[in-house]
Amino acid sequence: MIARRYQKNHIAFHLFLWVMIALLWLYLRYQDYATLTQAAQVTAVKVIDLVLVIYLTNLVLVPKFLYKKKYLLFGLSFIVLIAFFSWIKMLGVATITSASLQTIDVKAAIYNNFVTQFFLVLASIGMRSAVDYIQLQNRMAAIAKEKAEAELAFLKAQINPHFLFNSINSVYFLIDKKNTAARDALHRFSDMLRYQLYECNDHSIPIEKEIGYLKDYVALQQLRVNDTTSIEFNCDKEVKDFSIEPLLLIPFVENSFKHLSHFSNGHPNQIRINLARQNGSLLFSVYNTTEQKETKEAGGIGLANVQKRLELLYPGKHHLEVKGKEGWYGVELKLSVYQ
């Protein structure tokens, strides 16, 4: 229904446009003919001839030859079409004005018919190409947007269950602890679940909420790791008053807990999380101790997902560096926020 209505409006617009062109041409040239009726007839012949050439060129020759890069066929067809309709126009005008073709100035006839028609139709091709290009760009942008949204939804769907299982596992370790600790952990867990289900549906969220989410996650994980694990969470006071995509930072933190070293006999483990803001950019880094053999394998699905999200959401506006050396694994993210 909408497409049919659009088509009717499109045809009506074109009819209106050509009627206005014909009236304008008649107003400017009627004095060149013996009577107003003769001027109107000549105008009708010239406008109809031009309409046929323009629409045949743009609806047949352009999509069939020009857009398929058959330039030679297009050029030959275009010239033949212009010549043919120029000749038809000359015959029609001569019949109306009772002029003899033998008395026509050949150079003037070629200029007034072929050359003029050639450039008018050429201009119409340029306009058609410009309109088609704009429509193509709009379609490509719409497709890219739909694809990005679909991929982001899929990536989030992968991240959320993975984190949910980790959180449940953390709560498991509280079963034999005091009820106050369990209640506090469950409270944090409920806040985090609420954040995922209700607040992460927007395209962006305040950085303060993302930081609160990270802190809740770290607090839950602290209940699981042993006493030899040192966790530092440093956030500069300047990190505020801007928004980022939700759940963008959590995979890095989650990854650091997942790949802590497993040295025995109380060997110290460390996790260092830092957030700062500098020159319009968020500087985020996470480092953790890890066994040497795991350094090159410490990425996992979470890191791969967040790398893809960064490419989709912050093209040219981020720099992610993954480091692994001498028992340490870390990531450093620089994200342009501009606010």
N, C-alpha and C positions, 0 to 999 in steps of 0.2 A: 504494500500500500504506500509506504513512504517513498520507495524507489519510483513507483509509478507517478506519484505526485511531483517528485523532483524532476522526472523526465518531462512532464507536462509543463512545469514552470520553465524548464530549460528551453523547450521549443518556443514557448510564448515569448521569452526574452529575446531569442534570436529573431523571431518574426518582427517584434517591436523595433529591434535595432535596425533591421534592413528597411523597414518602412520609414524610419527616421532618416536613414542615409538617402533613400530615394527622394524624399521630400526636400531634403537639403540640396541634393544635386539639381532637382527641378527648379528650386528657387534661385540657384546661382546661374543656371544655364538656359532658362526658358526663353530669354530674349534672343538667343541665337537661332531660333526657329520661327517659321512663318506664323504658326498658331500655337496656342497653349495645348491644344489636343495633340498636335504633332510632337511638341516638346515632351508631353507626358508619355506618348508611345515610345519615343526614343529613350527616355529615362527607363521605362519598363524593360526594354530590350537590353540595355547596358547593365542594369542592376541584376536582372535575372541571369544574364550571361556570366557576370562576375560571381554571383552566388553559386552557380553550377560549378565553375572552375575551382573556387575556394573549397567547397565541400567535397568535390571529387578528389582534389589534391590531398586534403587533410584527413579524409575518412578512408581513402583507398590507397593512394600512392605513398603517403607518409608511413602508415603502419606496415604496408606490404613490402616496401622497398627501402625507405630511408632508415627506419628503426631496425631493419634486419641487415643493415650495412651493405645493401646492394646499390651502391651509389651511382654506378653507370646506368643501370636500368632506371633508377629514379630520375636521373638527369635527362635521359632521352625521353622518357614518358612525360615528364613535366614539360619539356619544350614542345613536344608534339601536341599535348593537351592545350597549352597556351595558344599555339599557332592555329589549331583547329577552331577553338572557340572565338579567337580573334577574327578569323575569317567569317564565321557564322554571324558574329556581331556586325561586321561590316556589311554583309548582305542584308541583314535585317534593317539597319539604319538606312542603307541605300534604298530599300524598298519603300520605307515610310516617307523619306524625303524626296522620292522620285529622282534620285541622283544616278548618273551613269558611272559604272565602275571604271570605264575607260578614261574618264576625266579626273579621276582621283589622283592626288599627289602621292606617289608611292612612299616617299620618305616620311611625309606627314602621317600617312596611314599606318606605317609600321610603328612610328613613335606613339601615336595616339591610341593604338590598339594593342599591339604586341608588347612593346616596351613598358607601357603604363600598366598593362595587365600583369606582366611578368613580375614587376616590383611589388604591386599590390598583393598578389598571391604569395610572393616570397615573404612579405611582412606578416601575412596570416600564418605562414608556416612557423615563423619565429615566435609568434604569440602562442600558437598551439604547442610548440615544443616547450616553451616556458611554463605553460599551465600543466602540461604532462609531467615536467620535471618536479614542479612543486607538489603535485599529487603523489608522485612516486616517493618523494622524500617524506611526505606525511605518512604514507603507508609503511615505509621502512621504519620510521620513528615509532609508529604504533606497534608494529611487529616486535621491534627491539624492546619496547617497554613491556609488552605482554610476556615476552620470553624472559626478560629479567625478573619480572614479578613471579613468574612460575618457578624459575630457578631459585629465587630467594625463599619462596614458600617451601620448596623441597629441602633446601639447605637447613632452614630453621627446623623443619620436621625431623631432620636427622640429628640436629644438635639437642633439641629439647628432651627427647627420650633418653639420650645418652647421659645427659646431666641428671635427669630424674633418677635413673638407676644408681648413679654415684651418690646422690643425696640420701636415698633410701639405705644404701650400704653404710653411710656415715651414721645414720640414726640407729642402725643395727648394733653398732658398737656401744651404744648407750644403755642397752637393755639392763645390764647389771650395775648401772651407776645410780646415783641418787635421783629421785624424781624431779628435783628442781632443775638439774642439768638437762634431764630429758625434756621437761616442759619448755625450757629455754631453746633447746635445739629444735623441737617441733614448731615453736613459734617462729623461729628464723626460717625454717623450712616452709611453713605456710606463707610467710611473706614473700619468699622467693617464688613459690608456685603461683601466687597471686600476681606477681610481677610478670611472670612468663605468660600467664593466661589472659590477663586483662590489660596490662600496660604496654606490652610489646607488639600490639596490633598496629600502632602508629608507625609511620615511616621513620620518625626520629623521636628521641626522648631526651630529657635533660641529663647532662653528664652526672649531676648529683645523684640521680636515681640509679644510673649504671654503677657508680662507685659504691652506693649502698648495697646493691646486689652483690658486687664483688666481695665486700666486707662480710656479708652474711655467709657467702660461700666459704670464705677463708675460715670464718669462725667455726663452721660445721666441720671443715676438714681438720682443724686443730684438735678436735675431739678424737679424731681417728689416728693421727700420727703419734709416734712415741715422743718421749720427753727430750730425745736427742735432736729433734728437728727444730731448727730456729726459723721463724717466719717473720719477715719484715714487710710491712705495708706502709709505704710512704706516699703521701699525696700532698702536693703543694697547695697552699690556700688559693693560688691563682687559677686552679682548675675548677672553674665554675662559669655559669651564665652562658653556656652554649649547648647545643644538642648534637647527638650522634645517633647512628643506627643502633637499635637495641640488640643486645646479646652479641656485640661485636668483640668485646674484650675477654669475655668469660672463657672461650676455648683456650686461650694462652695460659690463663691461670689454672684451669683444669688440667691442662697438659703438664704443667710443672709438678703438680701433685702426683699425677699418674706415673711420671718417670723419675721420681726420686731414687737415689741410689739405694741398694739393698745390702750395704755393708753390715756385717754383724758386729756384735760386742760393743754396741754403743757408739759406733762411728758417727760423728755429727753430720746431719743433713741440713741444708739451708735453702730457703726460698726468699728471693728478694723481688718485691713488686714496687715499682716506682711510677708515679704519674706526675708530670710537670707540664707547664705551658710556656711556650717561647715563640715569639714572633708570629703569632697567629696560628700556631700548630700545637697539637697535643702530642707530647712525648711520653710514650708508654713502653715500659720494659719489664720483662719477667725473666729471672734467672733461677736455676735450681741445680743442685748437685745431682749427678747421675753417674752411673757406671760407664766406663769408657766404651764398652761394646755397644751401649745403647745410644751413644751420642748421635750417630747417624740415622737412628731409627726412631727418634723421639717425636716425630711429627704426629702421625695418626690422622684419623678422619676429621677430628676437630680442627686441626691446623689447616688441612687441605680445604675444608669448607670455608673457613674465615678468609683464606687467601682468595678464593673465588668470589666471595662477597665483596672484598675490598676492590677487586678488579671491576665488579659490576657497579658498585655504589660510589667509589671514589677513584675513577679513572684519572690518572695523572695528578692525583691529589694525595697520594700516600707513598710511603717508602717503608717496606718491611724487610728486615734483615734477620736471618736466622744464624745463630752462632753456636758452635759446639767445640770445646777445647779443654783438655786436661781435667776431665771429670765434671765439667760444667756445661750446661745446656741453657741457651737463652734466646729470646726474641726481642727485637727492638722495633717499635712501630712509631713512625712520624706521620701524623694525620692532620691535614690542613682543615681548620675549623673557621677561620676568618673573623668570627665575631669579636 
